[in-house]
């Protein structure tokens, strides 16, 4: 089962992340890098003028939701 969609992987690569996103171990330290980079991208590009998530923001939130330990995992 794939953890991330192709669009999510494209977004992560576009912000400088690069690894085998589908095969990261849940204990891998790279999850912290993903969380930090995606959270920054969400903050700077993920909201419209009314502070509602835009399509980019929803994509970022989808990635963050899949990070082990986030969203109550």
Secondary structure, DSSP 8 states (H G I E B T S, - for coil): --SS-HHHHHHHHHTT--S-GGG--TT-THHHHHHHHHHHHHHHHSB-TTS-B-HHHHHHHHHHHTSTTSTT-
